[in-house]
């Protein structure tokens, strides 16, 4: 999670995007991809940190199937990202801060653990939650002051 936080901080200073960072580990716990929010940078509504990292991981591994991979992300995935996680067959999702407004892995919805879901990855929540939440709080406080 510490690396995901670093990815979020580094990327936000460049892109101005909401500081969310993601890391994907293979079955040997080696980092194979990282991603950060790039919606503002790329003007792409789908460029969430998780999606960016999954695209890189799929390209690096040569397959869209990311079975036996772990996604670590600083914020609970939204519905779009949870759907992409399920489609990619990721085996484990670890996230930091809860997203009480748009979270889809337990807060508002629980797409990944829905009994009708075809792929049900293991979910670990609340890892370094305070640090991850502080990233977002600081960012949005800065946004409010700038406006």
Backbone bond lengths (Angstrom), bond angles and torsions (degrees), N, CA, C in turn:
res aa  C-N    CA-C-N  psi(-1)  N-CA   C-N-CA  omega(-1)  CA-C   N-CA-C  phi
1 X - - - 1.450 - - 1.529 110.69 -
2 X 1.326 116.03 -32.71 1.466 118.93 179.12 1.525 110.63 -59.34
3 X 1.335 117.35 -38.60 1.461 119.84 178.37 1.531 110.36 -67.93
4 X 1.297 118.49 -39.86 1.472 121.57 178.36 1.533 110.27 -61.78
5 X 1.313 116.94 -39.58 1.468 120.96 177.11 1.525 109.91 -63.54
6 X 1.326 116.76 -43.69 1.468 120.79 178.93 1.527 110.75 -62.38
7 X 1.328 117.18 -42.74 1.463 121.87 178.44 1.529 109.67 -59.93
8 X 1.318 116.81 -43.61 1.469 121.31 179.80 1.524 111.22 -62.14
9 X 1.323 116.50 -46.96 1.469 120.90 -179.27 1.520 111.96 -64.20
10 X 1.320 116.93 -46.18 1.461 121.27 -179.09 1.520 111.43 -61.70
11 X 1.317 116.93 -44.38 1.462 121.00 -176.05 1.520 112.06 -70.30
12 X 1.322 116.89 -39.59 1.459 120.22 -178.54 1.513 111.64 -61.88
13 X 1.314 117.30 -36.90 1.455 119.88 -179.85 1.526 111.25 -65.11
14 X 1.335 117.54 -24.48 1.461 121.61 179.75 1.528 111.71 -91.65
15 X 1.330 116.47 -47.54 1.463 120.74 -170.89 1.520 114.63 -94.21
16 X 1.328 117.20 -24.22 1.457 119.66 -174.38 1.517 113.04 78.62
17 X 1.325 116.63 6.09 1.458 121.07 179.12 1.524 111.59 -75.59
18 X 1.322 115.88 163.13 1.458 122.25 174.94 1.530 107.49 -57.18
19 X 1.341 117.89 131.56 1.470 120.73 -174.54 1.524 114.13 -75.73
20 X 1.313 115.27 89.58 1.460 122.29 173.62 1.521 105.97 -125.23
21 X 1.322 115.79 130.88 1.457 120.82 179.49 1.512 110.95 -123.05
22 X 1.327 115.46 147.12 1.465 121.38 179.62 1.520 109.62 -135.65
23 X 1.324 114.85 147.86 1.458 122.79 178.80 1.523 106.87 -135.59
24 X 1.322 116.97 139.37 1.465 120.58 174.97 1.518 108.57 -118.08
25 X 1.331 114.23 129.79 1.462 122.81 179.86 1.523 108.83 -110.97
26 X 1.319 116.11 142.75 1.464 119.54 175.99 1.531 109.69 -84.16
27 X 1.310 116.38 -172.71 1.467 120.93 -176.59 1.524 113.27 -66.60
28 X 1.346 116.85 -16.53 1.467 121.42 177.53 1.529 111.48 -96.16
29 X 1.328 116.19 10.57 1.475 123.35 -178.35 1.524 112.91 64.21
30 X 1.338 115.85 27.41 1.460 121.13 175.62 1.527 108.66 -93.69
31 X 1.320 116.77 137.08 1.461 120.96 176.86 1.520 108.21 -69.94
32 X 1.334 116.37 121.68 1.464 119.10 177.54 1.525 112.34 -111.27
33 X 1.341 117.17 -15.10 1.462 119.30 179.39 1.521 110.12 -161.35
34 X 1.317 114.46 150.95 1.458 121.26 172.31 1.522 107.75 -131.21
35 X 1.302 115.56 160.02 1.461 119.82 177.23 1.505 110.31 -156.26
36 X 1.298 115.02 153.47 1.457 121.57 175.34 1.517 107.65 -136.43
37 X 1.314 116.76 165.55 1.454 119.24 175.91 1.518 109.22 -59.85
38 X 1.327 115.75 130.87 1.459 121.31 179.61 1.529 110.84 -132.06
39 X 1.334 116.37 24.60 1.473 119.86 -178.22 1.520 111.50 -62.20
40 X 1.316 117.16 -46.63 1.466 120.47 179.77 1.523 110.27 -69.77
41 X 1.293 116.26 -44.12 1.459 122.18 -177.67 1.533 111.66 -60.10
42 X 1.338 116.37 -46.49 1.469 121.64 -176.35 1.530 113.61 -99.34
43 X 1.320 116.46 -5.55 1.474 121.23 -174.74 1.532 109.95 53.65
44 X 1.325 113.95 47.43 1.463 122.52 -174.48 1.524 108.37 -129.69
45 X 1.332 117.66 112.71 1.466 119.63 -178.08 1.523 114.28 -64.80
46 X 1.326 117.52 -17.97 1.462 120.07 179.99 1.526 112.80 -92.77
47 X 1.313 118.39 0.72 1.467 121.48 -174.94 1.524 111.95 -83.81
48 X 1.320 115.86 56.39 1.462 121.45 172.84 1.527 107.95 -79.82
49 X 1.309 116.37 157.45 1.470 121.50 -176.41 1.532 112.31 -53.44
50 X 1.326 116.25 -43.03 1.465 120.35 -177.95 1.528 111.43 -63.89
51 X 1.327 116.28 -44.56 1.466 121.69 -178.65 1.528 109.55 -65.18
52 X 1.338 116.49 -44.69 1.464 120.96 178.92 1.529 109.85 -58.03
53 X 1.330 116.71 -47.06 1.470 120.67 -179.60 1.530 111.58 -65.58
54 X 1.338 117.93 -41.03 1.466 120.36 -179.97 1.520 111.20 -65.07
55 X 1.336 117.58 -38.92 1.469 120.04 177.83 1.528 110.39 -61.25
56 X 1.326 116.49 -44.65 1.463 120.77 179.73 1.529 110.94 -65.13
57 X 1.333 116.39 -42.06 1.470 120.48 -179.15 1.527 111.15 -64.99
58 X 1.324 116.89 -40.94 1.464 120.71 179.10 1.523 110.24 -64.13
59 X 1.321 115.72 -42.83 1.470 119.62 179.50 1.532 110.33 -63.42
60 X 1.335 115.82 -44.50 1.466 119.48 -178.19 1.529 111.95 -67.09
61 X 1.319 116.72 -40.49 1.462 119.92 -177.66 1.526 112.55 -82.01
62 X 1.333 116.97 -16.00 1.458 120.23 179.67 1.512 113.92 80.08
63 X 1.333 116.23 16.26 1.465 119.92 -179.67 1.522 110.22 -153.12
64 X 1.324 116.05 144.38 1.462 119.76 175.04 1.525 111.26 -75.42
65 X 1.301 116.73 -17.26 1.472 121.05 178.95 1.525 109.00 -81.67
66 X 1.310 115.32 113.10 1.467 120.60 -178.51 1.529 110.72 -106.35
67 X 1.323 115.09 40.96 1.459 120.75 176.79 1.529 108.86 -60.14
68 X 1.285 116.82 148.32 1.468 122.93 -179.28 1.527 112.71 64.26
69 X 1.323 116.89 23.50 1.457 121.82 175.87 1.523 109.12 -114.69
70 X 1.312 115.03 154.97 1.463 122.17 178.34 1.519 108.90 -118.31
71 X 1.317 115.79 133.34 1.456 122.39 173.78 1.521 107.78 -104.74
72 X 1.327 116.29 125.58 1.464 122.47 176.00 1.518 106.11 -114.48
73 X 1.330 117.56 125.53 1.466 121.04 -176.35 1.528 109.52 -140.81
74 X 1.318 116.15 145.38 1.461 120.95 -173.75 1.524 113.67 -73.77
75 X 1.331 117.86 -20.91 1.464 122.08 -177.84 1.523 109.62 -129.94
76 X 1.310 116.14 142.05 1.462 121.41 176.37 1.536 109.76 -50.56
77 X 1.325 117.89 128.95 1.458 120.46 -179.36 1.537 113.38 -62.03
78 X 1.338 114.51 147.30 1.466 121.83 176.27 1.536 108.64 -81.78
79 X 1.321 116.67 -179.06 1.465 121.40 -178.51 1.527 111.58 -62.58
80 X 1.337 117.56 -41.59 1.463 120.36 179.26 1.521 110.33 -61.21
81 X 1.325 116.29 -47.41 1.462 120.50 -177.31 1.525 111.19 -69.59
82 X 1.332 117.19 -38.81 1.465 119.99 177.80 1.525 110.41 -61.64
83 X 1.331 116.91 -40.23 1.462 120.40 176.86 1.522 111.44 -63.11
84 X 1.330 116.35 -42.63 1.468 120.37 179.13 1.533 110.76 -66.65
85 X 1.317 116.75 -37.62 1.466 120.91 177.29 1.526 109.51 -61.14
86 X 1.330 116.21 -46.88 1.466 120.25 179.31 1.522 110.55 -61.37
87 X 1.323 117.30 -43.58 1.463 121.00 -178.75 1.528 112.40 -65.98
88 X 1.334 116.55 -31.11 1.467 120.30 -178.11 1.529 112.83 -80.01
89 X 1.321 116.51 -11.42 1.466 122.70 179.66 1.532 113.52 70.65
90 X 1.328 117.00 21.62 1.464 120.09 176.41 1.527 108.31 -54.82
91 X 1.323 116.43 139.53 1.465 121.66 -174.14 1.522 114.09 -87.71
92 X 1.330 116.46 -26.97 1.465 119.08 -174.08 1.523 109.29 -146.34
93 X 1.326 115.59 136.58 1.463 122.10 176.91 1.520 108.05 -123.60
94 X 1.322 115.75 128.05 1.461 122.68 178.09 1.523 106.00 -121.62
95 X 1.336 117.46 125.43 1.453 118.51 177.70 1.512 111.63 -133.43
96 X 1.329 114.19 159.91 1.463 121.19 -177.05 1.515 112.71 -93.03
97 X 1.319 116.31 -88.19 1.471 121.63 -174.53 1.528 111.14 -78.95
98 X 1.313 114.65 145.06 1.461 121.66 173.58 1.520 108.55 -79.09
99 X 1.333 116.11 148.41 1.459 121.75 175.92 1.525 108.28 -115.65
100 X 1.323 115.26 93.94 1.467 121.24 -174.89 1.526 113.24 -69.87
101 X 1.329 118.20 -11.90 1.464 121.44 -179.83 1.521 113.09 -97.24
102 X 1.320 117.30 -36.06 1.466 119.53 -173.59 1.524 113.58 -140.03
103 X 1.315 118.32 12.38 1.461 121.18 -178.21 1.519 112.41 -68.07
104 X 1.322 115.49 138.06 1.461 120.19 -177.28 1.526 112.55 -123.94
105 X 1.351 115.07 24.75 1.461 119.94 176.58 1.532 108.45 -130.45
106 X 1.342 114.99 36.36 1.450 119.60 175.54 1.517 115.80 137.35
107 X 1.311 118.67 -28.74 1.465 120.27 -176.78 1.524 112.20 -77.66
108 X 1.321 116.41 -69.43 1.459 121.65 -178.92 1.524 109.76 -93.66
109 X 1.312 115.75 -46.45 1.464 123.31 176.86 1.520 107.66 -128.95
110 X 1.317 115.94 171.82 1.457 120.34 173.75 1.522 108.80 -139.02
111 X 1.301 114.28 69.14 1.461 121.97 -175.57 1.524 111.98 -60.46
112 X 1.310 117.10 -41.74 1.469 119.76 -174.18 1.522 113.44 -71.66
113 X 1.317 116.84 -26.95 1.469 118.51 -178.85 1.523 112.43 -109.31
114 X 1.311 117.13 11.41 1.459 121.19 176.52 1.526 108.06 -63.74
115 X 1.323 118.12 134.52 1.470 120.04 -177.42 1.531 113.35 -59.38
116 X 1.338 116.82 -21.54 1.466 119.99 -179.91 1.521 112.93 -86.45
117 X 1.323 117.54 -8.59 1.463 120.60 -179.71 1.531 110.61 -67.98
118 X 1.320 114.89 140.29 1.465 119.50 -179.81 1.520 111.80 -75.93
119 X 1.326 116.90 -36.36 1.463 121.64 179.68 1.520 107.86 -115.34
120 X 1.303 117.80 124.88 1.461 121.90 -178.83 1.526 109.39 -121.08
121 X 1.333 116.20 87.25 1.462 117.94 179.69 1.521 111.50 -69.40
122 X 1.300 115.15 156.98 1.462 120.53 170.88 1.529 106.67 -65.57
123 X 1.321 116.83 139.97 1.467 121.15 179.20 1.526 109.06 -123.06
124 X 1.330 115.15 128.56 1.465 122.09 175.13 1.520 105.82 -120.66
125 X 1.324 116.83 122.76 1.464 120.24 -175.17 1.520 111.85 -117.61
126 X 1.321 115.01 159.71 1.456 121.32 173.01 1.518 115.96 79.35
127 X 1.327 118.52 17.48 1.464 121.07 -179.94 1.532 108.80 -76.62
128 X 1.318 116.10 120.06 1.468 122.31 -174.97 1.526 110.81 51.14
129 X 1.325 115.48 40.02 1.467 121.75 -174.72 1.525 112.87 -57.18
130 X 1.321 117.26 -43.20 1.469 119.61 -178.40 1.519 111.76 -64.22
131 X 1.324 117.08 -42.94 1.463 121.03 178.98 1.524 111.03 -64.15
132 X 1.319 116.27 -41.74 1.467 120.98 179.49 1.525 111.16 -66.33
133 X 1.320 116.42 -42.66 1.467 120.17 178.37 1.524 110.98 -65.13
134 X 1.325 116.86 -37.82 1.465 120.62 179.99 1.522 111.72 -62.88
135 X 1.323 117.14 -36.41 1.473 121.16 175.43 1.522 110.66 -54.12
136 X 1.315 114.56 -49.18 1.466 120.85 -177.46 1.524 111.33 -69.23
137 X 1.325 116.90 -43.76 1.468 120.19 179.78 1.521 111.22 -60.53
138 X 1.306 117.23 -44.35 1.469 120.96 179.02 1.523 111.00 -62.90
139 X 1.317 116.42 -42.52 1.459 120.81 179.86 1.522 110.70 -60.66
140 X 1.332 117.17 -49.84 1.454 120.28 -176.58 1.521 112.42 -70.81
141 X 1.315 118.10 -31.47 1.471 120.11 173.47 1.528 109.59 -62.46
142 X 1.314 116.57 -42.55 1.461 121.39 177.43 1.519 111.72 -63.12
143 X 1.328 116.78 -38.39 1.458 121.18 178.25 1.522 111.40 -64.30
144 X 1.343 115.76 -42.51 1.465 120.09 179.95 1.529 111.13 -65.17
145 X 1.329 117.36 -39.24 1.453 121.41 179.46 1.529 110.54 -67.11
146 X 1.340 116.47 -35.89 1.468 120.60 -178.66 1.516 111.94 -70.38
147 X 1.307 116.64 -26.62 1.470 120.57 -178.57 1.481 108.18 -94.49
